[in-house]
């Protein structure tokens, strides 16, 4: 019969198929389906409008009135593939392709058949929210379909309106399952094999990516990562380019041929101590690596880089059942990140959250490569319903607890995030930290002081600056209120792009730096808990702020009790360093965070120092802000100083508190000043007591209040 699209509108009856609120677990509806399904196209270029058919061939026994199909919107780690747009039933709702990260377009779905039957078509939701579980139902409304007849469900039917094509993700995913269920004689069966598709990178290289470890030891092999990325951040396979390393570092030429996935590793050994930067060219593209500090001896701490805050993505399942988390694979294999975390939102925000959390727990261990890459476990609590803003929680193991948003009543108090972290550590030995995120934009709670669990704050992300923003939620305000928070930065990307340098969330993707003895889970978590971190707007700028106390160098992130203090720093940029600023202030009700000192190096590398002349006995917090000519920024974590000896975790390298204790004890016992006897304190108390009594006003007694 003539194939006519069925475009549903409000007159189309509801689907006769039983509704689902959540996706069924994989394998839970296994059976013997009668028919089979295949896609008319299995490869799509990222960020394009496409037209693709789910083609179902009716099997033995046919399909009668009421029988049908259910086709899920493909799921990508808690969201559906339509992202911020949706599949729609009304062509008037179609919208053009957009490059706006927050505005994917709508596309039309229709259904046709080659058989002698009329079809019904319905969507379970008209909601465009990316976390809404969605599917299309197609059923035989009248007539009968015989074995061999086809049902074609067309996604992105642009036959009448060009804008009705379906927009595919901007991320190049591999082997994405598009599940389809057959409903015959009252029961569902999942079709096997499940149709799958690939999203491909664009074929034009937009960025040459060259990175290396920030620290190395002479004679030690290091890995230089070279990747070619499209304008969205996808690696471009088989680009045909030749990547050539500068002659000073060997002049090696690497072919990115038809077998190349879009990246390559080169092992180098640097014998000369100092700061190295390695230039690479590929066709018309040129790029110089991040600075590499080469030392003659193993340092106490090495510098590692990570993105702890992304959402969504894809886990690819290989033929042998092995699961490959493509978020971690991208971070590790393409960008050479050291640390990554997909921080899913608490239940029940993301689709099938419990299953996703189980997969992230698995990936936490399975995608960690010893000495090369660390996959961490964490979640995001969106506390704006309590006026407290978004916060991310990270664990020191792969067993961390997950909760329901409705059960978390705030940061502090019973059932709050901080209490839950304390309970998790006491009951199962899992340590956790909570990090405020985009606090000027999502809300904040600076009342909740907890220096053990609120150790760092995310000061930069795709939202922009959260440190110096003109808002009470700015992290500088928290520092003024005596919160001891180190600094981190992240992308908050919603495509699973861990560390993507070309993310499109309005601002550059931030990056966190970790000072740790080794790339191990406990050591990196300790860096978070002990504030041995700092933040950049994406580039791997080396920033080392420390205090000089005698012969000791005390790193930023520390609470220090000094007799005298000199701040010193070492900065190695990825571009010319235009300005280095010392920011800080004394915490308290009248705190005034201010610029204390500025320098303009005008060079790639800079060292400097500064004596703070007026801190006296007051506590202060100091940190460094670095600005490059290319607009990239970096901030060290603060260094705190105090003379309050009761601070349990304060470092006292000069023995100031021990000296003070001895002095005060001697003074109290003998009434001394500098070991010279004076009138004892108890004598002054006896002498002044009569005078104080005489000055006490006498108040006439009042009659008791009447009971009436």
C-alpha positions in Angstrom: 0.0 0.0 0.0 1.0 3.6 -0.4 3.3 4.7 2.5 1.7 7.6 4.3 3.3 9.2 7.4 1.2 9.1 10.5 1.8 12.4 12.3 0.1 12.3 15.7 -1.7 15.2 17.2 -4.1 15.6 20.2 -6.7 13.6 18.3 -4.6 10.4 18.3 -5.7 8.1 21.2 -3.2 7.2 24.0 -1.0 4.2 23.4 -2.6 0.9 24.3 0.8 -0.4 25.5 1.4 -0.4 29.2 3.3 2.7 30.3 6.8 2.6 31.9 8.2 5.1 34.3 11.8 3.9 34.1 13.7 1.8 31.6 13.7 -1.9 32.1 17.0 -3.5 33.2 19.0 -4.9 30.3 18.0 -8.6 29.8 14.9 -8.3 32.0 12.6 -8.6 29.0 14.6 -11.2 27.1 12.7 -13.8 25.1 12.0 -15.0 21.6 10.8 -12.0 19.6 8.9 -12.8 16.4 10.4 -10.0 14.3 13.7 -8.1 13.9 14.8 -4.5 13.7 17.6 -2.7 12.0 18.6 0.9 11.4 18.6 2.5 7.9 21.8 4.3 8.8 24.3 3.5 11.6 26.8 6.4 11.4 26.1 10.1 11.9 28.4 13.1 12.1 28.3 14.9 15.4 26.1 18.0 15.8 24.1 17.5 12.6 20.5 17.0 11.7 19.8 13.5 10.4 17.0 11.3 9.1 17.1 7.7 10.2 14.5 4.8 10.2 14.0 2.1 12.8 12.9 -0.6 10.3 11.0 -3.5 11.9 10.2 -6.6 9.9 7.1 -8.5 11.1 7.9 -12.1 12.1 6.0 -15.3 12.1 2.4 -15.0 13.4 2.0 -11.4 12.2 0.7 -8.4 14.2 -2.9 -7.9 15.1 -4.8 -4.9 16.3 -3.3 -3.7 19.6 0.1 -5.3 18.9 3.0 -2.8 18.6 6.5 -1.6 19.2 8.2 0.6 21.8 11.3 2.4 20.8 13.3 4.1 23.6 15.2 7.3 23.1 18.8 6.2 23.4 20.2 6.7 26.9 23.6 8.3 27.6 24.4 8.1 31.3 21.3 9.4 32.8 20.0 11.5 29.9 18.4 10.8 26.6 20.2 11.5 23.3 17.9 14.4 22.4 19.5 16.3 25.3 18.0 19.8 25.5 15.7 19.2 22.5 13.2 16.4 22.0 11.5 14.2 19.5 8.1 15.7 18.7 4.9 14.6 16.9 3.9 18.0 15.5 6.0 19.4 12.7 5.1 22.9 13.8 7.4 22.4 16.8 10.5 21.6 14.7 13.4 24.0 15.2 16.7 24.6 13.3 20.0 23.1 14.1 21.8 25.1 16.8 25.3 25.3 18.1 24.0 26.6 21.4 25.1 24.1 24.1 21.8 24.7 26.0 19.5 24.6 23.0 19.5 21.5 20.9 16.7 21.3 18.3 13.5 19.4 18.0 12.9 16.8 15.3 9.8 15.1 13.9 9.0 11.4 14.3 6.6 9.6 12.0 5.5 6.0 11.4 4.6 4.1 8.1 4.0 0.5 7.1 4.1 -1.5 3.9 1.2 -3.7 5.2 -2.6 -3.4 5.1 -3.0 -1.7 8.5 -3.4 1.6 10.1 -0.9 2.6 12.7 -1.1 4.7 15.8 1.9 6.7 17.1 2.4 8.3 20.5 5.1 9.7 22.6 5.0 9.0 26.3 6.0 12.6 27.1 6.0 16.0 25.5 8.6 17.1 28.1 11.8 18.5 26.5 13.8 18.0 29.7 16.9 15.9 29.1 16.4 13.8 32.2 12.8 12.8 31.3 12.7 9.1 30.3 11.1 9.0 26.8 10.0 6.5 24.1 7.8 6.2 21.0 4.9 3.7 20.8 3.7 2.4 17.4 0.8 0.0 17.3 -1.6 -1.6 14.8 -4.8 0.4 15.3 -6.8 -1.3 12.6 -6.1 -4.2 10.2 -3.4 -6.9 10.3 0.3 -7.1 9.4 1.6 -10.2 7.8 5.0 -11.8 8.2 7.5 -9.8 6.1 5.6 -6.5 6.3 7.6 -3.6 7.5 7.0 -0.8 10.0 9.3 2.2 9.5 9.6 4.7 12.4 11.4 7.7 11.0 13.3 10.0 13.4 14.0 13.4 11.8 11.4 13.2 9.1 12.3 16.3 7.1 10.3 15.4 4.0 8.0 18.4 4.4 10.0 20.7 6.7 13.8 20.8 6.5 14.2 21.8 10.2 12.4 18.6 11.3 15.6 16.5 11.1 16.8 15.0 14.4 19.9 16.5 16.0 22.4 14.0 17.2 24.9 14.5 20.0 28.0 16.7 19.6 30.1 13.9 21.2 31.6 11.1 19.1 30.2 8.0 20.8 30.7 4.5 19.7 28.2 1.6 19.6 25.3 3.4 21.2 22.4 0.9 21.7 18.9 2.0 20.5 16.6 -0.4 22.2 13.3 -1.6 20.6 10.7 -3.8 22.3 8.1 -5.9 20.5 4.6 -6.0 22.1 2.6 -9.0 20.9 -0.3 -10.7 22.6 0.0 -8.6 25.7 3.7 -8.9 26.6 6.9 -7.1 25.8 10.1 -8.7 24.5 13.3 -6.9 23.8 14.6 -7.4 20.2 17.9 -9.1 19.9 20.3 -8.0 18.5 19.7 -4.4 19.6 20.3 -1.8 16.8 23.4 0.3 17.4 24.8 3.5 15.9 28.1 5.5 16.0 28.5 9.2 16.2 31.5 10.4 14.2 33.9 13.3 14.6 34.0 16.0 12.0 36.8 15.4 9.5 38.3 18.9 9.9 41.0 19.3 12.5 40.5 22.5 14.6 43.0 22.0 17.4 46.4 20.3 17.8 46.6 19.1 21.4 50.1 18.5 22.9 50.6 17.7 26.6 53.2 16.1 28.9 53.5 15.5 32.6 54.2 18.8 34.5 57.0 17.2 36.4 59.7 14.7 35.6 63.1 13.5 36.8 66.2 13.4 34.6 66.6 10.1 32.8 63.0 9.1 33.5 60.8 8.2 30.5 57.8 10.5 30.0 54.9 10.4 27.7 54.2 13.2 25.2 50.5 13.1 24.1 49.6 14.4 20.7 46.0 14.6 19.6 44.1 16.2 16.7 40.6 17.5 17.7 37.6 18.8 15.7 35.9 22.0 16.7 33.8 20.2 19.3 36.7 18.4 21.0 36.3 15.0 19.3 39.5 13.2 18.2 39.7 13.1 14.4 40.7 9.6 13.2 42.7 9.0 10.1 43.4 12.7 9.6 46.3 12.0 7.3 48.5 14.6 9.1 52.1 14.1 10.1 52.9 15.3 13.7 56.5 16.4 13.9 58.3 17.1 17.1 60.9 20.0 17.2 64.5 19.0 16.4 65.7 19.9 19.9 63.6 17.0 21.3 64.5 14.5 18.6 62.5 15.7 15.5 60.4 12.5 15.5 57.6 12.4 12.8 54.4 10.5 13.6 51.9 9.5 10.9 48.3 10.0 11.8 47.2 7.7 9.0 44.0 5.6 8.3 44.7 3.3 11.3 45.2 6.2 13.8 42.3 7.0 16.2 43.2 10.7 16.5 46.0 10.6 19.0 49.4 9.2 19.5 51.9 8.8 22.4 55.7 9.5 22.1 58.1 8.4 24.8 60.9 10.9 25.6 63.7 11.1 28.1 64.8 14.5 29.2 68.4 14.6 30.6 68.7 18.4 31.2 67.2 19.8 34.5 65.1 22.9 34.1 61.8 24.0 32.5 61.0 22.4 29.1 58.3 23.1 26.5 58.1 20.9 23.5 56.8 22.3 20.1 54.9 20.1 17.7 53.6 20.8 14.2 51.0 19.0 12.1 50.0 20.4 8.8 49.0 24.0 9.3 48.7 23.5 13.1 51.4 24.3 15.6 51.3 23.9 19.4 53.8 23.9 22.3 53.3 21.6 25.2 52.6 22.7 28.8 55.7 23.5 30.9 57.6 20.5 32.2 59.8 21.0 35.2 62.6 18.4 35.1 64.4 17.8 38.4 67.5 15.8 39.3 65.9 14.1 42.3 62.5 12.7 43.1 60.3 15.5 44.5 58.2 15.2 47.6 55.1 16.0 45.5 54.3 15.7 41.8 51.7 17.7 40.0 48.6 15.9 38.6 45.7 17.3 36.6 42.0 16.4 36.6 38.4 17.3 35.9 36.2 16.2 38.7 32.9 17.5 37.5 31.1 16.3 34.4 27.8 14.7 33.7 26.4 12.0 31.3 28.3 10.2 28.6 28.4 6.6 27.4 29.6 3.1 28.4 30.4 1.0 25.4 29.9 -2.8 25.8 32.4 -5.0 23.8 31.5 -8.4 22.3 33.1 -10.2 25.3 31.0 -8.1 27.8 33.8 -5.8 28.8 32.5 -2.3 29.6 34.4 0.7 28.4 33.5 4.1 30.0 34.1 6.5 27.1 34.3 9.5 29.4 37.3 8.1 31.2 38.8 6.7 27.9 38.6 10.3 26.5 40.2 11.8 29.5 43.0 9.2 29.7 43.7 8.3 26.1 43.0 11.5 24.2 43.8 14.4 26.6 46.2 12.6 29.0 44.4 13.8 32.2 45.5 12.1 35.4 42.2 12.2 37.3 38.6 12.2 36.3 35.1 11.9 37.8 31.6 11.8 36.4 29.6 13.3 39.3 26.1 12.2 38.7 23.2 14.0 40.3 21.5 12.5 43.3 18.4 10.3 42.9 16.0 10.8 41.2 17.2 13.4 38.8 19.0 11.4 36.2 17.3 8.5 34.3 17.8 5.1 35.9 20.1 6.7 38.5 20.7 3.5 40.6 21.9 1.6 37.6 24.1 4.5 36.5 25.6 4.7 40.0 26.4 1.0 40.0 28.2 1.5 36.6 30.1 4.5 37.9 31.2 2.4 40.9 32.4 -0.3 38.5 34.3 2.3 36.3 35.9 3.8 39.4 38.0 0.6 39.7 37.9 -0.8 36.1 39.0 2.4 34.3 41.7 3.3 36.8 45.2 2.5 35.3 47.9 2.2 38.0 50.3 5.1 37.8 48.6 6.5 34.7 45.0 7.4 35.4 42.7 7.6 38.4 38.9 7.4 38.1 37.2 8.8 41.2 33.6 8.4 42.5 31.4 11.3 43.4 27.9 12.9 43.0 26.3 16.3 42.9 23.7 17.5 45.4 21.7 20.3 44.0 20.8 22.2 47.2 19.1 25.1 45.6 15.8 23.8 46.9 17.2 24.6 50.4 18.7 27.9 49.2 22.2 26.4 49.6 23.3 25.8 46.1 25.0 23.0 44.3 27.7 20.9 46.0 29.8 17.9 44.8 30.8 15.1 47.1 33.9 12.9 46.4 35.0 9.7 48.1 38.3 8.0 48.7 37.0 4.7 47.5 34.7 3.2 45.0 31.9 2.3 47.5 30.5 5.7 48.4 26.9 6.0 49.4 24.2 7.5 47.2 21.1 9.2 48.5 17.8 10.6 47.3 17.6 14.4 46.9 14.4 14.4 49.0 16.3 12.8 51.9 19.1 15.3 52.1 17.9 18.3 54.0 20.8 20.6 53.7 24.5 20.8 54.4 24.3 20.9 58.1 22.0 19.3 60.7 20.3 16.0 60.9 20.2 14.2 57.5 22.5 16.8 56.0 25.5 16.2 53.7 28.1 16.8 56.4 26.4 14.5 58.9 26.1 11.8 56.2 29.9 12.1 55.4 30.8 11.7 59.1 28.5 8.7 59.4 30.0 7.1 56.3 33.5 7.4 57.7 32.5 6.1 61.1 30.5 3.2 59.8 32.4 2.0 56.7 35.6 3.8 56.7 34.8 5.9 53.6 36.2 9.4 53.7 34.5 12.2 51.8 34.8 15.9 51.0 32.1 18.3 49.9 32.8 21.0 47.4 30.6 24.1 46.7 30.0 24.6 43.0 28.9 27.8 41.2 28.0 29.3 44.5 27.3 32.8 43.2 24.8 31.4 40.7 23.2 28.4 42.4 23.1 29.4 46.1 25.4 29.0 49.1 25.6 28.2 52.8 28.5 29.8 54.6 27.1 29.1 58.0 28.2 25.5 57.9 31.8 25.5 59.1 33.5 22.1 58.8 37.2 22.2 58.1 37.4 18.4 57.9 34.9 17.9 55.1 34.5 21.4 53.4 38.1 21.6 52.5 38.0 23.0 48.9 35.7 25.0 46.7 35.2 25.0 43.0 36.1 28.5 42.0 35.8 28.2 38.2 33.7 26.1 35.8 31.6 26.4 32.7 29.5 28.8 34.9 32.5 31.2 35.0 34.2 32.8 38.0 32.9 31.8 41.5 35.8 33.3 43.5 35.6 37.0 42.9 32.1 37.4 41.5 30.1 40.4 42.9 27.8 38.3 45.0 27.5 37.1 48.6 27.9 33.6 47.3 31.5 34.3 46.0 34.1 32.1 47.6 36.1 35.1 48.6 33.2 35.9 50.9 33.5 32.4 52.5 37.2 33.0 53.0 36.4 36.3 54.7 34.1 34.3 57.1 37.1 32.2 58.1 36.3 29.1 56.0 39.5 27.3 55.1 38.8 26.3 51.5 41.4 25.5 48.9 40.6 25.9 45.2 39.6 23.6 42.4 38.2 24.1 39.0 36.2 21.9 36.5 34.2 21.9 33.3 30.7 20.9 34.5 30.3 19.7 31.0 27.0 17.8 30.3 28.3 15.5 27.5 30.8 13.6 29.6 33.7 15.6 28.2 36.2 15.2 31.0 38.6 18.1 30.4 37.5 19.0 26.9 39.4 22.2 26.0 36.7 23.1 23.5 33.7 22.8 25.7 30.8 25.1 24.8 29.2 25.9 28.2 29.8 29.7 27.9 33.2 29.7 29.6 36.4 27.7 29.3 36.5 24.4 31.0 38.4 24.6 34.3 41.1 22.2 35.5 42.2 21.1 38.9 45.8 20.6 39.9 46.8 18.2 42.7 50.1 18.1 44.6 50.5 14.5 45.6 53.4 12.1 46.2 52.0 9.6 43.7 49.0 9.1 41.4 47.1 6.9 43.8 43.6 7.1 45.1 44.5 7.7 48.8 47.2 10.3 47.9 45.0 12.3 45.5 42.1 12.3 48.0 44.6 13.5 50.7 45.5 16.4 48.4 41.8 17.3 48.3 41.4 17.0 52.1 44.6 18.8 52.9 44.0 21.6 50.3 47.1 20.7 48.2 45.2 21.8 45.1 44.8 24.8 42.8 42.7 25.9 39.9 43.1 27.1 36.3 40.7 28.0 33.5 42.0 25.0 31.5 45.7 25.4 30.8 48.3 23.4 32.8 50.0 26.4 34.3 52.4 25.6 37.1 51.7 27.7 40.2 53.7 27.0 43.4 52.9 29.4 46.2 54.7 28.8 49.5 55.8 30.5 52.7 59.5 30.7 53.6 60.1 30.1 57.3 63.7 29.8 58.0 65.0 27.0 55.7 61.5 25.5 55.2 59.2 26.0 52.2 55.6 25.6 53.4 53.2 24.9 50.5 49.9 26.8 50.0 46.9 25.0 51.6 48.6 24.9 55.0 47.6 26.7 58.2 50.8 28.1 59.5 51.9 29.7 62.9 55.0 31.7 62.0 57.0 34.3 63.9 57.8 36.0 60.6 56.5 35.2 57.1 57.7 35.7 53.6 55.5 34.6 50.7 57.4 33.2 47.7 56.2 31.8 44.4 57.3 30.0 41.2 55.1 30.2 38.1 55.6 28.6 34.7 53.0 29.6 32.1 51.7 28.2 28.9 51.9 31.7 27.5 53.4 35.0 28.6 52.6 35.8 32.2 51.2 39.3 32.2 50.4 39.7 35.9 50.9 38.0 39.2 48.7 39.3 42.0 48.8 38.5 45.8 45.2 38.6 47.1 44.2 38.1 50.7 42.7 39.5 53.9 42.1 38.9 57.6 39.0 36.9 58.3 36.3 38.5 60.4 33.1 40.5 60.4 34.9 43.5 58.8 37.1 41.4 56.5 38.2 43.1 53.3 39.7 40.8 50.7 42.0 43.0 48.7 44.9 43.1 46.3 48.1 43.2 48.4 50.8 43.1 45.8 51.2 43.0 42.0 54.0 42.1 39.5 54.1 42.1 35.7 56.7 39.6 34.7 56.1 39.7 30.9 57.8 36.3 30.5 56.9 32.6 30.4 58.5 31.9 33.8 58.5 34.0 36.9 59.7 33.8 40.5 59.1 36.3 43.2 58.6 36.9 46.9 56.9 39.4 49.2 56.9 40.3 52.9 53.6 41.1 54.4 54.3 44.1 56.6 51.2 44.4 58.8 49.7 41.1 59.7 50.7 41.4 63.3 48.9 38.9 65.5 45.8 38.7 63.3 45.1 35.7 61.1 45.4 36.1 57.4 44.8 34.2 54.2 46.9 34.8 51.1 46.6 33.4 47.6 48.1 34.0 44.1 46.2 35.0 41.0 48.0 34.5 37.6 46.9 36.1 34.3 48.4 35.2 31.0 48.4 37.2 27.7 46.1 34.6 26.1 43.4 35.2 28.9 44.1 32.0 30.7 44.0 32.3 34.5 45.3 30.3 37.5 44.8 30.6 41.3 46.8 29.0 44.0 45.0 27.7 47.0 45.3 30.1 50.0 48.0 29.9 52.6 46.6 30.7 56.1 48.6 32.2 59.0 47.5 32.4 62.6 48.8 32.8 66.1 46.0 30.9 67.7 47.8 27.9 69.1 44.5 26.0 69.7 44.1 25.4 66.0 44.7 21.6 66.0 46.0 21.2 62.5 48.2 24.3 62.4 51.9 23.8 61.4 54.3 25.4 63.9 57.8 25.1 62.4 59.5 27.6 64.7 58.0 26.3 68.0 56.1 29.5 68.6 53.3 27.8 70.6 55.7 25.9 72.8 57.5 29.1 73.6 54.3 30.8 74.4 53.1 28.0 76.7 56.3 28.1 78.7 56.2 31.9 78.9 52.6 32.0 80.0 53.0 29.2 82.5 56.1 31.0 84.1 54.2 34.3 84.1 51.2 32.8 85.9 53.2 30.9 88.5 55.5 33.7 89.6 53.8 36.9 88.2 56.7 37.6 85.9 57.3 39.8 82.9 60.3 38.6 80.9 61.4 36.6 84.0 61.4 39.7 86.3 59.3 39.3 89.4 56.3 41.5 89.7 53.3 41.7 91.9 51.5 38.3 91.7 48.1 38.3 90.0 46.4 36.9 93.0 47.5 39.9 95.1 45.9 42.3 92.6 42.7 40.3 92.8 42.6 40.7 96.6 43.4 44.4 96.4 40.7 45.3 93.9 37.8 43.2 95.3 36.7 45.9 97.9 36.8 48.6 95.3 34.8 46.6 92.8 32.2 45.9 95.5 31.9 49.6 96.3 31.2 50.5 92.7 28.4 47.9 92.4 25.0 49.8 92.3 22.5 48.8 94.9 19.1 47.9 93.4 15.9 48.0 95.5 14.1 44.7 95.6 10.9 44.4 93.6 7.7 42.9 94.7 6.7 39.6 93.0 4.3 39.8 90.1 0.7 39.3 90.9 -0.7 35.9 89.9 -3.8 37.7 88.6 
